[in-house]
Amino acid sequence: MSEPKLPPLPTDAFDGDKQNTEIKFQRCKHKNATFTGSEIRCSCGAAWTGPDLHKLYKLLIS
């Protein structure tokens, strides 16, 4: 004999506390990028290293 199946649980049966938060990201255009040693750094925290940095720098500030 097979055991009887239980009815399905509602989707929130295991959730104790529910909170919604909307996260908005504002993309940085990296217009404040500067050369620092052998890398390019932006005030947003992004940094780049490698060959042809001068080409990337021209693209960022234009």
mmJSON file of the N, C-alpha and C atoms, coordinates in Angstrom:
{"data_MODEL":{"atom_site":{
"group_PDB":["ATOM","ATOM","ATOM","ATOM","ATOM","ATOM","ATOM","ATOM","ATOM","ATOM","ATOM","ATOM","ATOM","ATOM","ATOM","ATOM","ATOM","ATOM","ATOM","ATOM","ATOM","ATOM","ATOM","ATOM","ATOM","ATOM","ATOM","ATOM","ATOM","ATOM","ATOM","ATOM","ATOM","ATOM","ATOM","ATOM","ATOM","ATOM","ATOM","ATOM","ATOM","ATOM","ATOM","ATOM","ATOM","ATOM","ATOM","ATOM","ATOM","ATOM","ATOM","ATOM","ATOM","ATOM","ATOM","ATOM","ATOM","ATOM","ATOM","ATOM","ATOM","ATOM","ATOM","ATOM","ATOM","ATOM","ATOM","ATOM","ATOM","ATOM","ATOM","ATOM","ATOM","ATOM","ATOM","ATOM","ATOM","ATOM","ATOM","ATOM","ATOM","ATOM","ATOM","ATOM","ATOM","ATOM","ATOM","ATOM","ATOM","ATOM","ATOM","ATOM","ATOM","ATOM","ATOM","ATOM","ATOM","ATOM","ATOM","ATOM","ATOM","ATOM","ATOM","ATOM","ATOM","ATOM","ATOM","ATOM","ATOM","ATOM","ATOM","ATOM","ATOM","ATOM","ATOM","ATOM","ATOM","ATOM","ATOM","ATOM","ATOM","ATOM","ATOM","ATOM","ATOM","ATOM","ATOM","ATOM","ATOM","ATOM","ATOM","ATOM","ATOM","ATOM","ATOM","ATOM","ATOM","ATOM","ATOM","ATOM","ATOM","ATOM","ATOM","ATOM","ATOM","ATOM","ATOM","ATOM","ATOM","ATOM","ATOM","ATOM","ATOM","ATOM","ATOM","ATOM","ATOM","ATOM","ATOM","ATOM","ATOM","ATOM","ATOM","ATOM","ATOM","ATOM","ATOM","ATOM","ATOM","ATOM","ATOM","ATOM","ATOM","ATOM","ATOM","ATOM","ATOM","ATOM","ATOM","ATOM","ATOM","ATOM","ATOM","ATOM","ATOM","ATOM"],
"id":[1,2,3,4,5,6,7,8,9,10,11,12,13,14,15,16,17,18,19,20,21,22,23,24,25,26,27,28,29,30,31,32,33,34,35,36,37,38,39,40,41,42,43,44,45,46,47,48,49,50,51,52,53,54,55,56,57,58,59,60,61,62,63,64,65,66,67,68,69,70,71,72,73,74,75,76,77,78,79,80,81,82,83,84,85,86,87,88,89,90,91,92,93,94,95,96,97,98,99,100,101,102,103,104,105,106,107,108,109,110,111,112,113,114,115,116,117,118,119,120,121,122,123,124,125,126,127,128,129,130,131,132,133,134,135,136,137,138,139,140,141,142,143,144,145,146,147,148,149,150,151,152,153,154,155,156,157,158,159,160,161,162,163,164,165,166,167,168,169,170,171,172,173,174,175,176,177,178,179,180,181,182,183,184,185,186],
"type_symbol":["N","C","C","N","C","C","N","C","C","N","C","C","N","C","C","N","C","C","N","C","C","N","C","C","N","C","C","N","C","C","N","C","C","N","C","C","N","C","C","N","C","C","N","C","C","N","C","C","N","C","C","N","C","C","N","C","C","N","C","C","N","C","C","N","C","C","N","C","C","N","C","C","N","C","C","N","C","C","N","C","C","N","C","C","N","C","C","N","C","C","N","C","C","N","C","C","N","C","C","N","C","C","N","C","C","N","C","C","N","C","C","N","C","C","N","C","C","N","C","C","N","C","C","N","C","C","N","C","C","N","C","C","N","C","C","N","C","C","N","C","C","N","C","C","N","C","C","N","C","C","N","C","C","N","C","C","N","C","C","N","C","C","N","C","C","N","C","C","N","C","C","N","C","C","N","C","C","N","C","C","N","C","C","N","C","C"],
"label_atom_id":["N","CA","C","N","CA","C","N","CA","C","N","CA","C","N","CA","C","N","CA","C","N","CA","C","N","CA","C","N","CA","C","N","CA","C","N","CA","C","N","CA","C","N","CA","C","N","CA","C","N","CA","C","N","CA","C","N","CA","C","N","CA","C","N","CA","C","N","CA","C","N","CA","C","N","CA","C","N","CA","C","N","CA","C","N","CA","C","N","CA","C","N","CA","C","N","CA","C","N","CA","C","N","CA","C","N","CA","C","N","CA","C","N","CA","C","N","CA","C","N","CA","C","N","CA","C","N","CA","C","N","CA","C","N","CA","C","N","CA","C","N","CA","C","N","CA","C","N","CA","C","N","CA","C","N","CA","C","N","CA","C","N","CA","C","N","CA","C","N","CA","C","N","CA","C","N","CA","C","N","CA","C","N","CA","C","N","CA","C","N","CA","C","N","CA","C","N","CA","C","N","CA","C","N","CA","C","N","CA","C","N","CA","C","N","CA","C"],
"label_alt_id":[null,null,null,null,null,null,null,null,null,null,null,null,null,null,null,null,null,null,null,null,null,null,null,null,null,null,null,null,null,null,null,null,null,null,null,null,null,null,null,null,null,null,null,null,null,null,null,null,null,null,null,null,null,null,null,null,null,null,null,null,null,null,null,null,null,null,null,null,null,null,null,null,null,null,null,null,null,null,null,null,null,null,null,null,null,null,null,null,null,null,null,null,null,null,null,null,null,null,null,null,null,null,null,null,null,null,null,null,null,null,null,null,null,null,null,null,null,null,null,null,null,null,null,null,null,null,null,null,null,null,null,null,null,null,null,null,null,null,null,null,null,null,null,null,null,null,null,null,null,null,null,null,null,null,null,null,null,null,null,null,null,null,null,null,null,null,null,null,null,null,null,null,null,null,null,null,null,null,null,null,null,null,null,null,null,null],
"label_comp_id":["MET","MET","MET","SER","SER","SER","GLU","GLU","GLU","PRO","PRO","PRO","LYS","LYS","LYS","LEU","LEU","LEU","PRO","PRO","PRO","PRO","PRO","PRO","LEU","LEU","LEU","PRO","PRO","PRO","THR","THR","THR","ASP","ASP","ASP","ALA","ALA","ALA","PHE","PHE","PHE","ASP","ASP","ASP","GLY","GLY","GLY","ASP","ASP","ASP","LYS","LYS","LYS","GLN","GLN","GLN","ASN","ASN","ASN","THR","THR","THR","GLU","GLU","GLU","ILE","ILE","ILE","LYS","LYS","LYS","PHE","PHE","PHE","GLN","GLN","GLN","ARG","ARG","ARG","CYS","CYS","CYS","LYS","LYS","LYS","HIS","HIS","HIS","LYS","LYS","LYS","ASN","ASN","ASN","ALA","ALA","ALA","THR","THR","THR","PHE","PHE","PHE","THR","THR","THR","GLY","GLY","GLY","SER","SER","SER","GLU","GLU","GLU","ILE","ILE","ILE","ARG","ARG","ARG","CYS","CYS","CYS","SER","SER","SER","CYS","CYS","CYS","GLY","GLY","GLY","ALA","ALA","ALA","ALA","ALA","ALA","TRP","TRP","TRP","THR","THR","THR","GLY","GLY","GLY","PRO","PRO","PRO","ASP","ASP","ASP","LEU","LEU","LEU","HIS","HIS","HIS","LYS","LYS","LYS","LEU","LEU","LEU","TYR","TYR","TYR","LYS","LYS","LYS","LEU","LEU","LEU","LEU","LEU","LEU","ILE","ILE","ILE","SER","SER","SER"],
"label_asym_id":["A","A","A","A","A","A","A","A","A","A","A","A","A","A","A","A","A","A","A","A","A","A","A","A","A","A","A","A","A","A","A","A","A","A","A","A","A","A","A","A","A","A","A","A","A","A","A","A","A","A","A","A","A","A","A","A","A","A","A","A","A","A","A","A","A","A","A","A","A","A","A","A","A","A","A","A","A","A","A","A","A","A","A","A","A","A","A","A","A","A","A","A","A","A","A","A","A","A","A","A","A","A","A","A","A","A","A","A","A","A","A","A","A","A","A","A","A","A","A","A","A","A","A","A","A","A","A","A","A","A","A","A","A","A","A","A","A","A","A","A","A","A","A","A","A","A","A","A","A","A","A","A","A","A","A","A","A","A","A","A","A","A","A","A","A","A","A","A","A","A","A","A","A","A","A","A","A","A","A","A","A","A","A","A","A","A"],
"label_entity_id":["1","1","1","1","1","1","1","1","1","1","1","1","1","1","1","1","1","1","1","1","1","1","1","1","1","1","1","1","1","1","1","1","1","1","1","1","1","1","1","1","1","1","1","1","1","1","1","1","1","1","1","1","1","1","1","1","1","1","1","1","1","1","1","1","1","1","1","1","1","1","1","1","1","1","1","1","1","1","1","1","1","1","1","1","1","1","1","1","1","1","1","1","1","1","1","1","1","1","1","1","1","1","1","1","1","1","1","1","1","1","1","1","1","1","1","1","1","1","1","1","1","1","1","1","1","1","1","1","1","1","1","1","1","1","1","1","1","1","1","1","1","1","1","1","1","1","1","1","1","1","1","1","1","1","1","1","1","1","1","1","1","1","1","1","1","1","1","1","1","1","1","1","1","1","1","1","1","1","1","1","1","1","1","1","1","1"],
"label_seq_id":[1,1,1,2,2,2,3,3,3,4,4,4,5,5,5,6,6,6,7,7,7,8,8,8,9,9,9,10,10,10,11,11,11,12,12,12,13,13,13,14,14,14,15,15,15,16,16,16,17,17,17,18,18,18,19,19,19,20,20,20,21,21,21,22,22,22,23,23,23,24,24,24,25,25,25,26,26,26,27,27,27,28,28,28,29,29,29,30,30,30,31,31,31,32,32,32,33,33,33,34,34,34,35,35,35,36,36,36,37,37,37,38,38,38,39,39,39,40,40,40,41,41,41,42,42,42,43,43,43,44,44,44,45,45,45,46,46,46,47,47,47,48,48,48,49,49,49,50,50,50,51,51,51,52,52,52,53,53,53,54,54,54,55,55,55,56,56,56,57,57,57,58,58,58,59,59,59,60,60,60,61,61,61,62,62,62],
"pdbx_PDB_ins_code":[null,null,null,null,null,null,null,null,null,null,null,null,null,null,null,null,null,null,null,null,null,null,null,null,null,null,null,null,null,null,null,null,null,null,null,null,null,null,null,null,null,null,null,null,null,null,null,null,null,null,null,null,null,null,null,null,null,null,null,null,null,null,null,null,null,null,null,null,null,null,null,null,null,null,null,null,null,null,null,null,null,null,null,null,null,null,null,null,null,null,null,null,null,null,null,null,null,null,null,null,null,null,null,null,null,null,null,null,null,null,null,null,null,null,null,null,null,null,null,null,null,null,null,null,null,null,null,null,null,null,null,null,null,null,null,null,null,null,null,null,null,null,null,null,null,null,null,null,null,null,null,null,null,null,null,null,null,null,null,null,null,null,null,null,null,null,null,null,null,null,null,null,null,null,null,null,null,null,null,null,null,null,null,null,null,null],
"Cartn_x":[0.823,0.0,0.872,0.442,1.181,0.609,1.463,1.069,0.279,-0.706,-1.439,-0.54,-0.679,0.121,-0.512,0.349,-0.121,-0.437,-1.343,-1.618,-0.397,-0.206,0.966,0.871,2.042,2.117,2.076,1.506,1.56,3.005,3.282,4.671,5.256,4.443,4.975,4.956,4.814,4.711,6.005,7.147,8.417,9.039,8.387,8.911,8.408,9.333,8.944,8.751,9.681,9.636,9.881,9.011,9.173,9.428,10.404,10.718,11.056,10.638,10.979,11.855,12.876,13.768,14.073,13.959,14.303,15.704,16.568,17.944,18.105,18.533,18.754,20.245,20.76,22.168,22.288,23.148,23.431,24.777,24.744,25.958,26.896,28.147,29.161,29.666,29.83,30.35,31.873,32.478,33.935,34.576,33.869,34.427,35.47,35.502,36.477,37.679,37.917,39.035,40.356,41.354,42.687,43.732,44.897,46.026,46.62,46.812,47.482,48.538,49.776,50.844,50.659,50.488,50.327,48.899,47.938,46.539,45.656,44.45,43.445,42.468,42.191,41.248,40.141,38.932,37.784,37.37,36.711,36.265,35.187,34.555,33.535,34.155,35.471,36.145,36.642,36.233,36.689,38.144,38.865,40.263,40.604,41.525,41.945,43.464,44.023,45.453,45.621,46.812,47.084,47.628,47.785,48.344,47.326,47.831,47.023,46.06,46.489,45.631,45.356,46.285,46.076,44.88,44.635,43.467,42.169,42.173,40.996,40.737,41.791,41.654,41.016,41.448,40.873,39.388,39.0,37.599,36.762,37.329,36.588,36.336,37.324,37.177,36.53,36.347,35.732,34.225],
"Cartn_y":[-1.182,0.0,1.251,2.248,3.498,4.451,5.261,6.229,7.357,7.904,9.029,10.265,11.02,12.231,13.372,14.192,15.383,16.478,17.368,18.473,19.388,20.04,20.933,22.105,22.524,23.676,24.966,26.012,27.305,27.797,28.637,29.072,29.849,30.48,31.254,30.483,29.182,28.384,28.418,28.564,28.524,29.905,30.919,32.279,32.902,33.266,33.892,35.386,36.039,37.488,37.836,38.625,39.015,40.512,40.865,42.268,42.435,43.522,43.854,45.088,45.059,46.194,46.368,47.585,47.864,48.45,47.837,48.294,48.976,50.217,50.966,51.213,50.866,51.09,52.275,53.179,54.285,53.99,53.821,53.488,54.681,54.428,55.474,55.538,56.733,56.907,57.027,56.991,57.01,58.265,59.387,60.641,61.233,60.776,61.277,60.352,59.508,58.569,59.317,58.845,59.448,58.347,58.668,57.745,57.776,56.611,56.48,55.393,55.791,54.827,54.173,52.852,52.128,51.627,52.339,51.951,53.181,52.97,54.024,53.752,54.769,54.632,55.659,55.216,56.113,56.345,57.469,57.773,56.806,56.038,55.073,53.778,53.612,52.418,51.49,51.71,50.87,51.199,50.174,50.372,49.442,49.887,49.106,49.112,47.967,47.856,47.074,47.13,46.358,47.227,46.611,47.349,48.336,49.341,50.346,51.11,51.401,52.158,53.559,54.118,55.474,55.51,54.431,54.378,54.323,53.516,53.431,54.762,55.394,56.686,57.726,57.763,58.705,58.428,57.156,56.817,57.209,57.038,57.342,58.826,59.637,61.066,61.829,61.191,61.912,61.899],
"Cartn_z":[0.0,0.0,0.0,-0.725,-0.744,0.296,0.807,1.836,1.18,1.843,1.256,1.195,0.145,-0.02,0.756,1.305,2.011,0.99,1.313,0.379,0.297,-0.831,-0.959,0.006,0.468,1.374,0.565,1.123,0.424,0.335,-0.638,-0.875,0.294,1.115,2.233,3.547,3.5,4.718,5.54,4.89,5.608,5.799,5.327,5.459,6.749,7.62,8.87,8.733,8.068,7.936,6.475,5.895,4.503,4.424,3.61,3.375,1.907,1.343,-0.039,-0.036,-0.87,-1.014,-2.49,-2.962,-4.339,-4.373,-5.166,-5.275,-6.625,-6.585,-7.811,-7.962,-9.104,-9.395,-10.341,-10.0,-10.897,-11.544,-12.838,-13.562,-13.634,-13.385,-13.475,-14.914,-15.425,-16.782,-16.774,-15.602,-15.413,-16.021,-15.968,-16.493,-15.546,-14.296,-13.325,-13.204,-14.202,-14.163,-14.296,-13.553,-13.606,-13.625,-14.168,-14.122,-12.722,-12.141,-10.846,-11.002,-11.145,-11.379,-12.736,-12.745,-14.009,-14.187,-13.6,-13.759,-13.859,-14.343,-14.391,-13.261,-12.461,-11.347,-11.483,-11.157,-11.153,-9.709,-9.466,-8.11,-7.619,-8.523,-8.119,-7.578,-7.75,-7.255,-8.347,-9.579,-10.69,-11.022,-11.48,-11.861,-13.012,-13.862,-15.01,-15.094,-15.492,-15.759,-17.054,-17.614,-18.818,-19.928,-21.097,-22.225,-22.809,-23.481,-24.191,-23.284,-22.066,-21.154,-21.664,-22.392,-22.909,-23.857,-24.616,-25.515,-24.687,-23.653,-22.782,-22.093,-21.633,-20.953,-21.884,-23.132,-24.085,-24.291,-24.324,-24.502,-23.274,-22.113,-20.885,-20.699,-20.997,-20.722,-21.867,-23.006,-24.144,-24.06],
"occupancy":[1.0,1.0,1.0,1.0,1.0,1.0,1.0,1.0,1.0,1.0,1.0,1.0,1.0,1.0,1.0,1.0,1.0,1.0,1.0,1.0,1.0,1.0,1.0,1.0,1.0,1.0,1.0,1.0,1.0,1.0,1.0,1.0,1.0,1.0,1.0,1.0,1.0,1.0,1.0,1.0,1.0,1.0,1.0,1.0,1.0,1.0,1.0,1.0,1.0,1.0,1.0,1.0,1.0,1.0,1.0,1.0,1.0,1.0,1.0,1.0,1.0,1.0,1.0,1.0,1.0,1.0,1.0,1.0,1.0,1.0,1.0,1.0,1.0,1.0,1.0,1.0,1.0,1.0,1.0,1.0,1.0,1.0,1.0,1.0,1.0,1.0,1.0,1.0,1.0,1.0,1.0,1.0,1.0,1.0,1.0,1.0,1.0,1.0,1.0,1.0,1.0,1.0,1.0,1.0,1.0,1.0,1.0,1.0,1.0,1.0,1.0,1.0,1.0,1.0,1.0,1.0,1.0,1.0,1.0,1.0,1.0,1.0,1.0,1.0,1.0,1.0,1.0,1.0,1.0,1.0,1.0,1.0,1.0,1.0,1.0,1.0,1.0,1.0,1.0,1.0,1.0,1.0,1.0,1.0,1.0,1.0,1.0,1.0,1.0,1.0,1.0,1.0,1.0,1.0,1.0,1.0,1.0,1.0,1.0,1.0,1.0,1.0,1.0,1.0,1.0,1.0,1.0,1.0,1.0,1.0,1.0,1.0,1.0,1.0,1.0,1.0,1.0,1.0,1.0,1.0,1.0,1.0,1.0,1.0,1.0,1.0],
"B_iso_or_equiv":[0.0,0.0,0.0,0.0,0.0,0.0,0.0,0.0,0.0,0.0,0.0,0.0,0.0,0.0,0.0,0.0,0.0,0.0,0.0,0.0,0.0,0.0,0.0,0.0,0.0,0.0,0.0,0.0,0.0,0.0,0.0,0.0,0.0,0.0,0.0,0.0,0.0,0.0,0.0,0.0,0.0,0.0,0.0,0.0,0.0,0.0,0.0,0.0,0.0,0.0,0.0,0.0,0.0,0.0,0.0,0.0,0.0,0.0,0.0,0.0,0.0,0.0,0.0,0.0,0.0,0.0,0.0,0.0,0.0,0.0,0.0,0.0,0.0,0.0,0.0,0.0,0.0,0.0,0.0,0.0,0.0,0.0,0.0,0.0,0.0,0.0,0.0,0.0,0.0,0.0,0.0,0.0,0.0,0.0,0.0,0.0,0.0,0.0,0.0,0.0,0.0,0.0,0.0,0.0,0.0,0.0,0.0,0.0,0.0,0.0,0.0,0.0,0.0,0.0,0.0,0.0,0.0,0.0,0.0,0.0,0.0,0.0,0.0,0.0,0.0,0.0,0.0,0.0,0.0,0.0,0.0,0.0,0.0,0.0,0.0,0.0,0.0,0.0,0.0,0.0,0.0,0.0,0.0,0.0,0.0,0.0,0.0,0.0,0.0,0.0,0.0,0.0,0.0,0.0,0.0,0.0,0.0,0.0,0.0,0.0,0.0,0.0,0.0,0.0,0.0,0.0,0.0,0.0,0.0,0.0,0.0,0.0,0.0,0.0,0.0,0.0,0.0,0.0,0.0,0.0,0.0,0.0,0.0,0.0,0.0,0.0],
"pdbx_formal_charge":[null,null,null,null,null,null,null,null,null,null,null,null,null,null,null,null,null,null,null,null,null,null,null,null,null,null,null,null,null,null,null,null,null,null,null,null,null,null,null,null,null,null,null,null,null,null,null,null,null,null,null,null,null,null,null,null,null,null,null,null,null,null,null,null,null,null,null,null,null,null,null,null,null,null,null,null,null,null,null,null,null,null,null,null,null,null,null,null,null,null,null,null,null,null,null,null,null,null,null,null,null,null,null,null,null,null,null,null,null,null,null,null,null,null,null,null,null,null,null,null,null,null,null,null,null,null,null,null,null,null,null,null,null,null,null,null,null,null,null,null,null,null,null,null,null,null,null,null,null,null,null,null,null,null,null,null,null,null,null,null,null,null,null,null,null,null,null,null,null,null,null,null,null,null,null,null,null,null,null,null,null,null,null,null,null,null],
"auth_seq_id":[1,1,1,2,2,2,3,3,3,4,4,4,5,5,5,6,6,6,7,7,7,8,8,8,9,9,9,10,10,10,11,11,11,12,12,12,13,13,13,14,14,14,15,15,15,16,16,16,17,17,17,18,18,18,19,19,19,20,20,20,21,21,21,22,22,22,23,23,23,24,24,24,25,25,25,26,26,26,27,27,27,28,28,28,29,29,29,30,30,30,31,31,31,32,32,32,33,33,33,34,34,34,35,35,35,36,36,36,37,37,37,38,38,38,39,39,39,40,40,40,41,41,41,42,42,42,43,43,43,44,44,44,45,45,45,46,46,46,47,47,47,48,48,48,49,49,49,50,50,50,51,51,51,52,52,52,53,53,53,54,54,54,55,55,55,56,56,56,57,57,57,58,58,58,59,59,59,60,60,60,61,61,61,62,62,62],
"auth_comp_id":["MET","MET","MET","SER","SER","SER","GLU","GLU","GLU","PRO","PRO","PRO","LYS","LYS","LYS","LEU","LEU","LEU","PRO","PRO","PRO","PRO","PRO","PRO","LEU","LEU","LEU","PRO","PRO","PRO","THR","THR","THR","ASP","ASP","ASP","ALA","ALA","ALA","PHE","PHE","PHE","ASP","ASP","ASP","GLY","GLY","GLY","ASP","ASP","ASP","LYS","LYS","LYS","GLN","GLN","GLN","ASN","ASN","ASN","THR","THR","THR","GLU","GLU","GLU","ILE","ILE","ILE","LYS","LYS","LYS","PHE","PHE","PHE","GLN","GLN","GLN","ARG","ARG","ARG","CYS","CYS","CYS","LYS","LYS","LYS","HIS","HIS","HIS","LYS","LYS","LYS","ASN","ASN","ASN","ALA","ALA","ALA","THR","THR","THR","PHE","PHE","PHE","THR","THR","THR","GLY","GLY","GLY","SER","SER","SER","GLU","GLU","GLU","ILE","ILE","ILE","ARG","ARG","ARG","CYS","CYS","CYS","SER","SER","SER","CYS","CYS","CYS","GLY","GLY","GLY","ALA","ALA","ALA","ALA","ALA","ALA","TRP","TRP","TRP","THR","THR","THR","GLY","GLY","GLY","PRO","PRO","PRO","ASP","ASP","ASP","LEU","LEU","LEU","HIS","HIS","HIS","LYS","LYS","LYS","LEU","LEU","LEU","TYR","TYR","TYR","LYS","LYS","LYS","LEU","LEU","LEU","LEU","LEU","LEU","ILE","ILE","ILE","SER","SER","SER"],
"auth_asym_id":["A","A","A","A","A","A","A","A","A","A","A","A","A","A","A","A","A","A","A","A","A","A","A","A","A","A","A","A","A","A","A","A","A","A","A","A","A","A","A","A","A","A","A","A","A","A","A","A","A","A","A","A","A","A","A","A","A","A","A","A","A","A","A","A","A","A","A","A","A","A","A","A","A","A","A","A","A","A","A","A","A","A","A","A","A","A","A","A","A","A","A","A","A","A","A","A","A","A","A","A","A","A","A","A","A","A","A","A","A","A","A","A","A","A","A","A","A","A","A","A","A","A","A","A","A","A","A","A","A","A","A","A","A","A","A","A","A","A","A","A","A","A","A","A","A","A","A","A","A","A","A","A","A","A","A","A","A","A","A","A","A","A","A","A","A","A","A","A","A","A","A","A","A","A","A","A","A","A","A","A","A","A","A","A","A","A"],
"auth_atom_id":["N","CA","C","N","CA","C","N","CA","C","N","CA","C","N","CA","C","N","CA","C","N","CA","C","N","CA","C","N","CA","C","N","CA","C","N","CA","C","N","CA","C","N","CA","C","N","CA","C","N","CA","C","N","CA","C","N","CA","C","N","CA","C","N","CA","C","N","CA","C","N","CA","C","N","CA","C","N","CA","C","N","CA","C","N","CA","C","N","CA","C","N","CA","C","N","CA","C","N","CA","C","N","CA","C","N","CA","C","N","CA","C","N","CA","C","N","CA","C","N","CA","C","N","CA","C","N","CA","C","N","CA","C","N","CA","C","N","CA","C","N","CA","C","N","CA","C","N","CA","C","N","CA","C","N","CA","C","N","CA","C","N","CA","C","N","CA","C","N","CA","C","N","CA","C","N","CA","C","N","CA","C","N","CA","C","N","CA","C","N","CA","C","N","CA","C","N","CA","C","N","CA","C","N","CA","C","N","CA","C","N","CA","C","N","CA","C"],
"pdbx_PDB_model_num":[1,1,1,1,1,1,1,1,1,1,1,1,1,1,1,1,1,1,1,1,1,1,1,1,1,1,1,1,1,1,1,1,1,1,1,1,1,1,1,1,1,1,1,1,1,1,1,1,1,1,1,1,1,1,1,1,1,1,1,1,1,1,1,1,1,1,1,1,1,1,1,1,1,1,1,1,1,1,1,1,1,1,1,1,1,1,1,1,1,1,1,1,1,1,1,1,1,1,1,1,1,1,1,1,1,1,1,1,1,1,1,1,1,1,1,1,1,1,1,1,1,1,1,1,1,1,1,1,1,1,1,1,1,1,1,1,1,1,1,1,1,1,1,1,1,1,1,1,1,1,1,1,1,1,1,1,1,1,1,1,1,1,1,1,1,1,1,1,1,1,1,1,1,1,1,1,1,1,1,1,1,1,1,1,1,1]
}}}
